Amino acid sequence: MNQRTTGRLRMRTWALTAALLSGLALAGCRGAEAPRATPTYRAEVINPSLARGLSINDGAISIAWGSDGTILRSTDNQQWQQADSPATADLTRGANNGEVIIIVGAAGTILRSEDQGRTWAQSKHDAMESDLLALTYDARTKSWIAVGTQGVILHSRDDGKTWSSQKAGQPLKLESVYADPASQRLWLGGPDGMLGRSEDGGENWAVVSLGIDTPITAFYRHGDTLIATSARGRFYVSRDKGDNWNLLQLPTLAFFTDSIRDPEHKTIVLTGHTGEVAVSADDGESWRLIDAPFHGSKNYLSRVHFDPRSKSLIATGHHGTLLRSSDGGRNWVAAMAAGGTGNFQDMLYDPKRGTVALLGDGGHLHASQDAGKTWAALSPRLSDYQREVIATPDGKSFVTAGQVGTMYLAGNDGNDWEALRLRYPNENTPPSYRALVTSPGGKALLAAGPPGTILRSTDQGRSWQVTLAVPFEKGEALVHLVPDPAHKTTVAVEVFGGLKVSTDDGKSWQEQRVDAGSRELWHGSALDDGSVVITGNTGVIVRGEPRSKQWQLVASGTDQGLYGSHFDPASKHVFAVGQRGTILRSTDQGRSWQSVGSGGEHGLRRMLTDPKTQALVAFGEGGLIMRSTDQGQSWQRVESGTQEELRSSAVEPGTRNLLLTGRGGVLLRSEDSGVTWQAIATHTQRHFRSLAFNPATRSLMLVGERNVRLVPDDAIPAQ
């Protein structure tokens, strides 16, 4: 029913030993045991957008970086380890002077390493509000220069330990800086043809405008030729160390992304974002514009590299583009099979061993061990937004589900990721998953989403079968699954009242329609008497008994949207939460409702029961957390320490602490049943939608815009 990608990457900073896994698995099966100490976690971003990299020690070590402060390190371009980066901001550019590696990024981030990228420290300065976009090292004056937004120019003479700041005179976006070894000058590029020059290592700058309405984006030195690139087919060439510049215009709208000289064929090449290449065979005097299609498509070209082994050029780019030219860039052929969706941003090369690595978005990594002749995927591209995550019943893997029918199996406790290619009855309308649950029987997994698709897996998420497929033309949308293990039923909530019910562990489904008028249904909860309560917009509440096929609209007393519902097993009461802090309570199995909390501008999304004290905790928008200790009769607001929306909850294995996650990379934990909350570092500021624990290993997986794995400290072997 499904096909799996063959390339997998085991990207570990640590590994769980077999003995430790065995011990934890046994501990999870015992009865009552002493509570564990509250763990600390180490977070690993699984799918950062890798932006750039550099090779040091003549290619023996590769360093890659990108979003979420992520830094990877490899000694063979095959096995990669995540460095312990102290940043969460997106990283843009880096450089190495033989002693120190420095990487800069958003929010004024400057990271430095003195041990070839193994460990990193963060430098502080007084321009932390600026995003740093470019970096260079001037060997003559032993100066580091970083530039970025708001016209900031940062300067360091002590290998990046301290930085002084200056401004370019106005709040410009400075896009490039370059130390030219031939002229021993520093060059600066900005908007509208802005060109800056420094003769003293960046202490002072002379700034002029070259009279164009496009920015100076980068500088390249090829022998006696100095090139300053721009956009719309424009670039400048200087042959007198930058005293004079000649503007060249090619018939293209491309902005130029990279440049290299082919020493074998004595050509200079510029790559463009339109899938075109500019080639000069006379050191920049004249240029020829060449199309460089990849299997018929002209894609964004991001980087170009000269391979001395094959005496050819290799160019990479978006949509899996990989091209090779054996004649100095005049002709290009595909060097990789078509069909890739990843956007490669950079390549790293080890000339001694002939290994090459391609870096891309979503943690995408490809590698070659034969100088680019053959390629293997080290990790799949994980760029699709994932809404749901669940641990498999055997405690060995995680499954995630997201937009446009994407689903991933994260095996080996979340270390090994593979994309599942699922076949749907209509490939043009794959589901956008909104629900992922364990079936009532506890052996299968169920997934559902709009337009009207339900899938079932009985092999720990490795393969999936479509058990319901409502035609797109019917206009239905499945948004939630409500399994009831006690009564062996599952209800799929359909927005417009076309409920689907299964009594055979999700193998088959029957429709039980309820007329909610124009009101939408959003969320449901199973009660202990076999009934189900469903909430939705404008205060709609539906109560029904799936086995008797009886459903009724129930008066809620409110017109506020009700985002979520909750059955409290301790009090046997039912709750609905929603807009403007609305909290409704039912003491008669959902037949009648009373308002017990409202007010404020923020909505509540969900509720949970604390397993230690049976206190109730509701949470939602604007960091709002409400708590009740009297079975929901009265509620008190609790300080959360965040303004971000909270979307999902979990109970920490062993400690029974409460965890909440949501937007902005927020993960909160309470050790005192929801009275106080502390933030846990997740190494990202991207939004989360869901979280799940592996109860056997106590690893935690967060998904959303980023997938992040957190491992407790006592499961990380000593280094």
C-alpha positions as CSV (number, residue, x, y, z in Angstrom):
1,M,0.0,0.0,0.0
2,N,2.9,2.3,0.5
3,Q,6.5,2.9,-0.6
4,R,9.3,4.1,1.6
5,T,12.3,6.2,0.8
6,T,15.5,4.3,0.9
7,G,17.8,7.0,2.2
8,R,18.0,7.4,5.9
9,L,20.2,9.4,8.2
10,R,21.1,8.4,11.7
11,M,21.9,11.9,12.9
12,R,22.7,11.4,16.6
13,T,24.4,13.4,19.2
14,W,23.9,10.5,21.5
15,A,22.7,6.9,21.3
16,L,20.7,4.9,23.8
17,T,22.5,1.7,24.7
18,A,20.6,-1.6,24.5
19,A,20.9,-2.2,28.2
20,L,19.4,1.2,29.0
21,L,16.6,0.7,26.5
22,S,15.9,-2.7,28.1
23,G,15.9,-1.3,31.6
24,L,13.5,1.5,30.7
25,A,11.1,-0.8,28.9
26,L,10.9,-3.1,32.0
27,A,10.4,0.0,34.2
28,G,7.4,1.0,32.0
29,C,5.8,-2.4,32.6
30,R,6.0,-2.4,36.4
31,G,3.2,-1.4,38.6
32,A,3.6,1.4,41.2
33,E,7.1,2.7,41.5
34,A,8.9,5.7,43.1
35,P,8.5,8.9,41.0
36,R,11.5,9.7,38.9
37,A,13.5,12.9,39.4
38,T,12.4,15.6,37.0
39,P,14.7,15.3,34.0
40,T,16.4,18.0,32.0
41,Y,16.3,17.5,28.2
42,R,18.7,18.0,25.3
43,A,16.9,19.2,22.2
44,E,17.8,18.3,18.6
45,V,16.1,20.0,15.6
46,I,15.5,17.2,13.2
47,N,14.6,19.3,10.1
48,P,16.5,22.6,10.1
49,S,16.7,24.5,6.8
50,L,20.4,24.1,6.1
51,A,21.6,27.3,4.4
52,R,25.4,27.2,4.1
53,G,28.6,25.4,5.0
54,L,32.3,25.5,4.8
55,S,35.2,23.1,4.6
56,I,38.2,23.4,6.9
57,N,41.6,21.6,7.1
58,D,41.7,21.2,3.3
59,G,38.2,19.6,3.3
60,A,38.9,17.2,6.1
61,I,36.2,18.7,8.2
62,S,32.8,20.1,7.0
63,I,30.7,22.5,9.0
64,A,27.0,23.2,8.0
65,W,24.6,25.6,9.5
66,G,21.1,27.0,9.0
67,S,17.8,27.8,10.8
68,D,17.2,27.5,14.5
69,G,20.8,28.0,15.4
70,T,21.6,24.5,14.0
71,I,25.3,23.6,13.3
72,L,26.3,20.2,12.0
73,R,29.8,18.8,11.8
74,S,31.3,15.9,9.7
75,T,34.7,14.5,9.1
76,D,33.7,12.4,6.0
77,N,30.6,14.2,4.5
78,Q,28.7,11.0,5.4
79,Q,28.1,11.0,9.1
80,W,26.9,14.2,10.7
81,Q,26.6,15.3,14.3
82,Q,24.8,18.2,15.7
83,A,27.0,20.6,17.6
84,D,25.9,22.0,20.9
85,S,24.9,25.4,19.6
86,P,23.9,28.1,22.1
87,A,21.7,30.0,19.6
88,T,18.2,29.5,18.2
89,A,18.2,32.3,15.6
90,D,18.7,31.5,11.9
91,L,22.3,31.4,10.9
92,T,23.4,32.9,7.5
93,R,27.1,33.2,6.9
94,G,30.4,31.8,8.2
95,A,34.1,32.0,7.7
96,N,37.3,30.4,9.0
97,N,40.8,32.0,9.4
98,G,42.6,28.7,10.4
99,E,42.3,29.3,14.1
100,V,38.7,30.3,14.7
101,I,35.4,29.6,12.9
102,I,32.7,32.4,13.2
103,I,29.1,32.1,12.0
104,V,26.6,35.0,12.1
105,G,22.9,35.2,11.8
106,A,19.6,36.8,12.7
107,A,19.1,38.9,15.9
108,G,22.7,39.8,16.0
109,T,23.8,36.3,16.5
110,I,27.6,35.7,16.4
111,L,28.9,32.2,17.2
112,R,32.6,31.3,17.4
113,S,34.5,28.0,17.8
114,E,38.2,27.5,18.7
115,D,38.2,23.7,18.3
116,Q,37.3,23.1,14.7
117,G,33.5,23.3,15.2
118,R,33.1,20.9,18.1
119,T,31.9,23.5,20.6
120,W,30.5,27.0,20.2
121,A,30.2,30.2,22.2
122,Q,28.1,33.2,21.6
123,S,29.6,36.7,21.4
124,K,27.6,39.7,22.6
125,H,27.6,43.2,21.2
126,D,25.4,46.3,21.1
127,A,23.7,45.7,17.8
128,M,21.6,42.6,18.7
129,E,18.5,44.1,17.0
130,S,20.1,43.7,13.6
131,D,20.1,40.6,11.4
132,L,23.6,39.8,10.2
133,L,23.8,38.8,6.6
134,A,27.5,38.6,5.6
135,L,30.9,38.1,7.2
136,T,34.5,38.2,6.1
137,Y,38.0,38.0,7.5
138,D,40.8,40.4,6.6
139,A,44.1,38.5,7.0
140,R,46.2,41.7,6.5
141,T,44.7,43.5,9.5
142,K,43.5,40.3,11.3
143,S,40.0,41.9,11.4
144,W,36.6,40.3,11.2
145,I,33.7,42.3,9.7
146,A,30.0,41.4,9.9
147,V,27.2,43.5,8.2
148,G,23.5,43.3,8.1
149,T,20.2,45.1,8.5
150,Q,19.8,48.7,9.8
151,G,23.1,49.6,8.3
152,V,25.1,47.8,11.0
153,I,28.8,47.1,10.6
154,L,30.5,45.1,13.3
155,H,34.3,44.9,13.7
156,S,36.5,42.6,15.7
157,R,40.3,42.5,16.1
158,D,40.4,39.7,18.7
159,D,39.0,36.8,16.7
160,G,35.4,37.6,17.4
161,K,35.5,37.7,21.2
162,T,34.5,41.4,21.3
163,W,32.9,43.5,18.6
164,S,32.5,47.3,18.0
165,S,29.7,48.6,15.9
166,Q,29.3,51.4,13.5
167,K,26.6,52.5,11.1
168,A,26.7,53.0,7.3
169,G,25.1,56.4,7.7
170,Q,21.5,55.4,7.3
171,P,19.4,52.2,8.1
172,L,20.3,50.3,5.0
173,K,20.3,46.6,4.5
174,L,23.9,45.8,3.9
175,E,24.0,42.5,2.0
176,S,27.7,41.7,1.4
177,V,31.2,42.3,2.7
178,Y,34.4,41.0,1.2
179,A,38.2,41.1,2.0
180,D,40.0,41.3,-1.4
181,P,43.4,39.7,-1.1
182,A,44.7,41.3,-4.3
183,S,43.8,44.9,-3.5
184,Q,44.0,44.5,0.3
185,R,40.8,46.4,0.5
186,L,37.5,45.6,2.2
187,W,34.4,45.9,0.0
188,L,30.8,46.5,1.2
189,G,27.6,46.1,-0.8
190,G,24.1,47.4,-0.2
191,P,20.9,48.6,-1.9
192,D,20.6,50.7,-5.0
193,G,24.2,50.0,-6.1
194,M,25.7,51.0,-2.8
195,L,29.5,50.3,-2.7
196,G,31.7,50.8,0.3
197,R,35.5,50.6,0.4
198,S,37.9,50.4,3.4
199,E,41.7,50.7,3.3
200,D,42.2,50.1,7.0
201,G,40.6,46.8,7.8
202,G,37.1,48.3,8.3
203,E,37.8,51.1,10.7
204,N,36.7,53.7,8.1
205,W,34.6,53.4,4.9
206,A,34.2,55.5,1.8
207,V,30.7,54.9,0.4
208,V,29.5,55.7,-3.1
209,S,26.4,54.8,-5.3
210,L,26.9,53.0,-8.6
211,G,23.7,54.5,-9.9
212,I,21.5,51.3,-10.2
213,D,18.3,50.4,-8.5
214,T,19.4,46.9,-7.5
215,P,21.6,45.8,-4.6
216,I,25.3,44.7,-4.6
217,T,24.9,41.2,-3.3
218,A,28.4,39.6,-3.4
219,F,32.0,40.0,-4.5
220,Y,34.2,37.4,-6.2
221,R,38.0,37.6,-7.1
222,H,39.2,35.5,-10.1
223,G,42.8,36.4,-10.9
224,D,42.9,40.0,-12.0
225,T,39.1,40.2,-12.3
226,L,37.0,41.5,-9.4
227,I,33.2,41.0,-9.8
228,A,30.4,42.6,-7.8
229,T,27.1,40.9,-8.5
230,S,23.6,42.3,-8.5
231,A,20.1,41.4,-9.8
232,R,18.2,41.7,-13.1
233,G,21.1,40.4,-15.0
234,R,23.5,43.1,-13.8
235,F,27.0,42.9,-12.4
236,Y,30.1,45.0,-12.2
237,V,33.7,44.1,-13.3
238,S,36.9,45.8,-12.2
239,R,40.4,45.1,-13.4
240,D,42.2,47.8,-11.4
241,K,41.6,46.6,-7.9
242,G,38.3,48.4,-7.6
243,D,39.3,51.9,-8.6
244,N,37.0,51.7,-11.6
245,W,33.9,49.5,-12.3
246,N,32.3,48.6,-15.5
247,L,28.5,47.8,-15.5
248,L,27.5,44.7,-17.6
249,Q,23.9,43.9,-18.4
250,L,22.9,40.5,-19.7
251,P,19.4,39.7,-21.2
252,T,18.0,38.1,-18.1
253,L,16.1,39.0,-14.9
254,A,18.4,36.7,-12.8
255,F,20.1,37.7,-9.6
256,F,23.4,36.0,-9.4
257,T,23.9,33.5,-6.6
258,D,27.5,32.3,-7.0
259,S,30.7,32.4,-9.1
260,I,33.8,30.3,-9.7
261,R,36.7,30.1,-12.1
262,D,37.2,26.8,-14.0
263,P,41.1,26.6,-14.1
264,E,41.0,23.7,-16.6
265,H,39.0,25.5,-19.2
266,K,39.9,29.0,-18.2
267,T,36.4,30.3,-17.9
268,I,34.5,32.3,-15.2
269,V,31.0,31.2,-14.4
270,L,28.1,33.1,-12.7
271,T,25.0,31.1,-11.7
272,G,21.5,32.7,-11.5
273,H,18.3,32.1,-9.8
274,T,16.5,31.6,-13.1
275,G,18.4,28.5,-14.1
276,E,20.8,30.4,-16.3
277,V,24.6,30.6,-16.3
278,A,26.8,33.5,-17.5
279,V,30.2,32.3,-18.9
280,S,33.2,34.4,-19.8
281,A,36.3,32.9,-21.6
282,D,38.3,36.1,-21.6
283,D,38.6,37.0,-17.9
284,G,35.3,38.9,-17.7
285,E,35.6,41.1,-20.9
286,S,32.7,39.4,-22.6
287,W,30.0,37.1,-21.5
288,R,27.6,34.5,-22.9
289,L,24.3,33.6,-21.3
290,I,23.5,29.9,-21.2
291,D,20.4,28.0,-20.2
292,A,21.2,25.2,-17.7
293,P,18.0,23.1,-17.4
294,F,17.6,20.2,-15.1
295,H,15.5,17.5,-16.7
296,G,13.8,20.1,-18.8
297,S,13.2,22.7,-16.0
298,K,15.2,25.8,-15.4
299,N,15.5,25.9,-11.6
300,Y,17.1,28.2,-9.0
301,L,20.9,27.6,-9.0
302,S,22.4,28.2,-5.6
303,R,26.1,27.1,-5.7
304,V,28.7,26.1,-8.2
305,H,31.9,24.1,-7.5
306,F,35.0,23.0,-9.5
307,D,35.9,19.3,-9.1
308,P,39.6,18.8,-9.8
309,R,39.3,15.1,-10.1
310,S,36.9,15.1,-13.0
311,K,38.0,18.6,-14.2
312,S,34.4,19.6,-14.3
313,L,31.9,22.1,-12.7
314,I,29.1,21.0,-10.5
315,A,26.1,23.3,-9.9
316,T,23.3,22.6,-7.4
317,G,20.0,24.3,-6.7
318,H,16.3,24.0,-6.0
319,H,14.0,21.1,-6.8
320,G,16.8,18.6,-6.5
321,T,18.9,20.2,-9.1
322,L,22.4,18.9,-9.7
323,L,24.2,19.7,-12.9
324,R,27.7,19.0,-14.3
325,S,29.7,20.8,-17.0
326,S,32.8,19.3,-18.6
327,D,33.6,22.2,-20.9
328,G,33.9,25.2,-18.6
329,G,30.2,25.9,-18.2
330,R,29.2,26.1,-21.9
331,N,27.0,22.9,-21.7
332,W,25.4,21.3,-18.7
333,V,23.9,17.8,-18.1
334,A,21.9,16.4,-15.2
335,A,24.1,14.7,-12.6
336,M,21.2,13.3,-10.5
337,A,17.9,11.6,-11.3
338,A,14.9,13.8,-11.7
339,G,12.0,14.0,-9.3
340,G,13.6,15.5,-6.2
341,T,11.7,18.1,-4.3
342,G,14.5,19.4,-2.0
343,N,16.1,22.8,-2.4
344,F,19.8,22.3,-2.2
345,Q,21.5,25.5,-0.9
346,D,25.2,24.6,-0.7
347,M,27.8,21.9,-1.3
348,L,30.9,20.8,0.6
349,Y,33.9,19.1,-1.0
350,D,36.8,17.0,0.3
351,P,39.3,17.0,-2.5
352,K,41.5,14.3,-1.0
353,R,38.7,11.7,-0.6
354,G,36.4,13.0,-3.3
355,T,33.4,13.2,-1.0
356,V,30.7,15.8,-1.6
357,A,27.8,16.8,0.6
358,L,24.7,18.7,-0.6
359,L,22.8,20.7,2.0
360,G,19.1,21.7,1.8
361,D,15.9,22.7,3.5
362,G,14.1,20.4,5.9
363,G,17.4,18.8,7.0
364,H,17.9,17.4,3.5
365,L,21.4,15.9,3.0
366,H,22.8,14.1,0.0
367,A,26.3,12.7,-0.3
368,S,28.7,11.3,-2.9
369,Q,31.8,9.3,-2.2
370,D,33.0,9.4,-5.8
371,A,33.3,13.1,-6.6
372,G,29.7,13.5,-7.6
373,K,29.3,10.5,-10.0
374,T,26.7,8.7,-7.8
375,W,24.6,10.1,-4.9
376,A,22.8,8.8,-1.9
377,A,20.2,10.5,0.3
378,L,21.4,10.7,3.9
379,S,18.1,12.1,5.2
380,P,14.8,12.9,3.6
381,R,13.5,16.4,3.2
382,L,11.2,17.1,6.2
383,S,9.8,20.5,5.2
384,D,6.1,19.9,5.3
385,Y,4.2,21.2,8.3
386,Q,3.4,18.3,10.6
387,R,0.2,18.7,12.7
388,E,0.2,15.4,14.7
389,V,2.6,13.0,16.3
390,I,2.2,9.7,18.1
391,A,4.4,7.0,19.6
392,T,3.9,3.6,18.0
393,P,2.3,0.9,20.2
394,D,5.6,-1.0,20.4
395,G,7.4,2.0,21.9
396,K,10.1,1.9,19.2
397,S,9.1,4.7,16.8
398,F,7.1,7.9,16.3
399,V,4.7,8.6,13.4
400,T,3.9,12.2,12.3
401,A,1.2,13.3,9.9
402,G,0.8,16.7,8.3
403,Q,-0.3,18.7,5.2
404,V,-0.8,17.4,1.7
405,G,-0.8,13.8,2.7
406,T,2.7,13.8,4.2
407,M,3.5,11.2,6.8
408,Y,6.8,10.2,8.4
409,L,8.0,7.2,10.4
410,A,10.7,8.2,12.9
411,G,12.2,4.8,13.8
412,N,14.8,3.9,16.4
413,D,13.2,6.2,19.0
414,G,13.1,9.1,16.6
415,N,16.7,8.9,15.3
416,D,16.0,7.5,11.8
417,W,13.4,9.3,9.6
418,E,11.8,8.1,6.5
419,A,9.0,9.6,4.4
420,L,6.0,7.3,3.7
421,R,4.6,7.6,0.2
422,L,1.0,6.8,0.5
423,R,-1.4,6.1,-2.4
424,Y,-4.8,7.8,-2.2
425,P,-7.9,7.1,-4.3
426,N,-7.5,10.7,-5.7
427,E,-3.8,11.7,-5.8
428,N,-4.8,15.3,-6.6
429,T,-6.6,15.7,-3.2
430,P,-4.5,14.1,-0.5
431,P,-5.7,14.7,3.0
432,S,-4.4,17.4,5.3
433,Y,-4.1,15.4,8.4
434,R,-5.8,16.7,11.6
435,A,-5.9,13.6,13.8
436,L,-3.6,10.7,14.6
437,V,-4.6,8.3,17.4
438,T,-4.3,4.7,18.7
439,S,-7.3,2.6,17.8
440,P,-9.6,1.4,20.6
441,G,-8.0,-2.0,20.5
442,G,-4.6,-0.5,21.1
443,K,-2.9,-2.4,18.3
444,A,-3.6,-0.2,15.3
445,L,-3.0,3.5,14.4
446,L,-5.7,5.7,12.8
447,A,-5.1,8.9,10.9
448,A,-7.7,11.3,9.4
449,G,-8.1,14.6,7.8
450,P,-9.9,16.7,5.2
451,P,-11.4,16.2,2.7
452,G,-12.7,12.9,4.1
453,T,-9.9,10.3,4.4
454,I,-9.2,7.8,7.1
455,L,-6.1,5.5,7.1
456,R,-5.2,2.6,9.3
457,S,-1.9,0.9,10.1
458,T,-1.4,-2.4,11.9
459,D,2.4,-2.7,11.5
460,Q,3.6,0.1,13.8
461,G,3.1,2.8,11.2
462,R,5.2,1.3,8.4
463,S,2.3,0.8,6.0
464,W,-1.2,2.3,5.8
465,Q,-4.5,1.3,4.3
466,V,-7.2,3.7,3.3
467,T,-10.4,2.6,5.1
468,L,-12.5,5.6,4.2
469,A,-12.3,8.0,1.3
470,V,-15.1,10.5,0.8
471,P,-15.1,12.0,-2.7
472,F,-13.8,15.6,-2.8
473,E,-16.9,16.7,-4.5
474,K,-19.0,15.8,-1.5
475,G,-17.4,18.7,0.4
476,E,-16.8,17.0,3.7
477,A,-13.9,17.6,6.1
478,L,-12.8,15.2,8.9
479,V,-11.1,17.1,11.7
480,H,-10.9,14.9,14.8
481,L,-10.9,11.3,15.9
482,V,-12.5,10.2,19.2
483,P,-11.5,6.6,20.2
484,D,-13.4,5.0,23.1
485,P,-11.4,1.9,24.2
486,A,-14.0,1.0,26.9
487,H,-16.9,0.7,24.4
488,K,-14.7,-0.2,21.3
489,T,-16.0,2.6,19.1
490,T,-14.3,5.5,17.2
491,V,-16.1,8.6,16.0
492,A,-14.6,10.7,13.2
493,V,-15.8,14.3,13.6
494,E,-16.9,15.9,10.3
495,V,-17.2,19.6,10.2
496,F,-20.7,19.7,8.6
497,G,-22.3,16.9,10.7
498,G,-21.5,13.8,8.6
499,L,-20.0,11.9,11.5
500,K,-18.3,8.6,10.7
501,V,-18.4,5.7,13.3
502,S,-16.4,2.5,13.5
503,T,-17.1,-0.4,15.8
504,D,-14.4,-2.7,14.4
505,D,-11.2,-0.9,15.5
506,G,-11.2,1.4,12.5
507,K,-11.5,-1.2,9.7
508,S,-14.9,0.1,8.4
509,W,-17.0,3.2,8.9
510,Q,-20.6,4.1,8.8
511,E,-22.2,7.6,8.6
512,Q,-24.3,8.9,11.4
513,R,-25.5,12.3,10.4
514,V,-26.4,15.1,12.8
515,D,-28.0,18.4,11.7
516,A,-26.1,21.2,13.2
517,G,-27.4,23.8,10.7
518,S,-24.7,26.1,9.4
519,R,-22.6,25.6,12.5
520,E,-19.3,23.7,12.2
521,L,-18.2,20.8,14.5
522,W,-14.6,20.8,15.6
523,H,-13.7,18.6,18.6
524,G,-15.0,15.6,20.6
525,S,-14.5,13.6,23.8
526,A,-15.7,10.2,24.8
527,L,-17.5,9.8,28.1
528,D,-17.5,6.8,30.4
529,D,-21.2,5.9,29.6
530,G,-20.4,5.3,25.9
531,S,-21.6,8.7,24.7
532,V,-19.6,11.3,22.9
533,V,-19.8,15.1,23.2
534,I,-18.8,17.3,20.2
535,T,-18.2,21.0,20.3
536,G,-17.9,23.6,17.5
537,N,-18.5,27.2,16.4
538,T,-21.1,29.6,17.7
539,G,-21.6,27.6,20.9
540,V,-22.8,24.4,19.2
541,I,-22.7,21.2,21.3
542,V,-23.8,17.7,20.0
543,R,-24.3,14.7,22.3
544,G,-24.7,11.2,21.0
545,E,-24.4,7.5,21.6
546,P,-22.6,5.9,18.6
547,R,-23.8,2.4,19.2
548,S,-27.4,3.4,19.3
549,K,-26.9,5.9,16.5
550,Q,-28.8,8.7,18.5
551,W,-27.5,12.3,18.3
552,Q,-29.0,15.5,19.6
553,L,-28.1,19.2,19.7
554,V,-27.8,20.4,23.3
555,A,-28.3,24.0,24.4
556,S,-24.9,25.5,25.5
557,G,-26.1,28.9,26.6
558,T,-23.3,30.7,24.6
559,D,-22.6,31.8,21.1
560,Q,-18.9,31.7,21.5
561,G,-16.9,29.3,19.5
562,L,-16.1,26.1,21.5
563,Y,-12.6,24.9,20.4
564,G,-12.3,21.9,22.6
565,S,-14.0,19.5,25.0
566,H,-12.8,17.3,27.9
567,F,-14.1,14.5,30.0
568,D,-12.7,14.5,33.5
569,P,-12.5,10.9,34.8
570,A,-12.1,12.0,38.4
571,S,-15.3,14.0,38.7
572,K,-17.2,12.4,35.7
573,H,-17.9,16.0,34.6
574,V,-17.7,17.2,31.0
575,F,-16.2,20.6,29.9
576,A,-16.2,22.7,26.8
577,V,-13.7,25.6,26.3
578,G,-13.5,28.3,23.6
579,Q,-13.4,31.9,22.7
580,R,-12.9,34.7,25.2
581,G,-11.9,32.3,28.0
582,T,-15.2,30.5,27.8
583,I,-15.5,27.4,30.1
584,L,-18.7,25.4,30.2
585,R,-19.4,22.5,32.6
586,S,-21.8,19.6,32.6
587,T,-22.5,17.4,35.6
588,D,-25.0,15.1,33.8
589,Q,-23.0,13.5,31.0
590,G,-23.3,16.5,28.6
591,R,-27.1,16.8,28.7
592,S,-27.1,20.3,30.2
593,W,-24.4,23.0,30.6
594,Q,-23.5,25.9,32.8
595,S,-21.0,28.7,32.3
596,V,-18.3,28.5,35.0
597,G,-15.6,30.8,33.5
598,S,-15.3,33.5,30.9
599,G,-13.8,36.9,30.2
600,G,-10.7,38.2,28.7
601,E,-9.6,38.5,25.1
602,H,-7.9,35.1,24.7
603,G,-9.5,31.9,23.8
604,L,-9.0,28.5,25.5
605,R,-8.1,25.6,23.2
606,R,-8.0,22.4,25.3
607,M,-8.2,21.0,28.9
608,L,-6.5,18.2,30.8
609,T,-6.7,16.6,34.2
610,D,-3.6,16.5,36.4
611,P,-2.9,12.9,37.3
612,K,-1.4,13.7,40.7
613,T,-4.1,15.9,42.2
614,Q,-7.0,15.7,39.7
615,A,-6.8,19.5,39.3
616,L,-8.1,20.8,36.0
617,V,-5.9,22.8,33.7
618,A,-7.3,24.7,30.6
619,F,-4.9,26.5,28.1
620,G,-5.0,28.4,24.9
621,E,-4.3,31.7,23.2
622,G,-1.9,34.4,24.5
623,G,-0.3,32.0,26.9
624,L,-3.6,31.8,28.9
625,I,-3.7,29.0,31.5
626,M,-6.7,28.5,33.9
627,R,-6.7,26.1,36.8
628,S,-9.5,24.6,39.0
629,T,-9.2,22.5,42.2
630,D,-12.9,22.2,42.9
631,Q,-14.0,20.0,40.0
632,G,-14.4,22.9,37.7
633,Q,-16.8,25.0,39.7
634,S,-14.3,28.0,39.9
635,W,-11.2,28.9,38.0
636,Q,-8.1,30.9,38.6
637,R,-5.7,32.3,36.0
638,V,-2.1,31.0,36.3
639,E,1.0,32.9,35.1
640,S,2.5,31.0,32.1
641,G,5.5,33.3,31.4
642,T,4.6,33.5,27.6
643,Q,2.2,35.3,25.3
644,E,2.4,32.5,22.7
645,E,-0.7,30.3,21.9
646,L,-0.6,26.9,23.7
647,R,-2.0,24.1,21.5
648,S,-1.3,20.7,23.0
649,S,-0.5,18.9,26.2
650,A,1.2,15.7,27.5
651,V,2.0,14.0,30.8
652,E,5.7,13.3,31.4
653,P,6.4,9.6,32.0
654,G,7.8,8.7,35.4
655,T,7.2,12.1,37.0
656,R,3.6,12.7,35.9
657,N,4.5,16.4,35.4
658,L,2.3,18.4,33.0
659,L,3.7,19.7,29.7
660,L,2.2,22.3,27.3
661,T,3.5,23.3,23.9
662,G,2.5,25.8,21.2
663,R,3.7,28.6,19.0
664,G,7.1,30.3,19.1
665,G,8.9,27.1,20.1
666,V,7.3,27.2,23.5
667,L,7.4,24.1,25.8
668,L,6.2,24.6,29.4
669,R,6.4,22.1,32.3
670,S,4.7,22.2,35.7
671,E,6.0,20.0,38.5
672,D,3.3,21.2,40.9
673,S,0.1,20.2,39.1
674,G,-0.2,23.4,37.1
675,V,0.4,26.0,39.9
676,T,3.7,27.2,38.3
677,W,5.3,26.7,34.9
678,Q,8.8,26.7,33.7
679,A,10.1,26.9,30.1
680,I,12.1,24.0,28.6
681,A,14.5,24.9,25.8
682,T,13.5,23.5,22.4
683,H,16.3,25.0,20.3
684,T,13.8,26.8,18.0
685,Q,11.4,29.7,17.8
686,R,9.2,28.0,15.2
687,H,5.7,27.0,16.0
688,F,4.7,23.6,17.4
689,R,1.3,21.9,17.0
690,S,1.6,18.6,18.8
691,L,3.8,16.5,21.1
692,A,4.1,12.9,22.1
693,F,6.3,10.9,24.5
694,N,7.7,7.5,23.9
695,P,6.8,5.9,27.3
696,A,9.6,3.3,27.0
697,T,12.5,5.7,26.6
698,R,10.8,8.9,27.8
699,S,12.0,10.7,24.6
700,L,9.7,13.6,23.6
701,M,8.9,14.5,20.0
702,L,7.5,18.0,19.1
703,V,6.1,18.7,15.6
704,G,4.8,21.6,13.7
705,E,7.0,24.0,11.6
706,R,9.9,22.1,13.1
707,N,10.3,18.6,14.3
708,V,12.3,18.5,17.6
709,R,13.4,15.5,19.6
710,L,14.2,15.9,23.3
711,V,16.0,13.2,25.2
712,P,16.2,13.1,29.0
713,D,19.6,13.7,30.6
714,D,19.8,10.2,32.2
715,A,19.3,8.6,28.8
716,I,22.4,10.4,27.3
717,P,25.6,8.4,27.7
718,A,28.6,10.2,29.1
719,Q,30.8,11.7,26.5
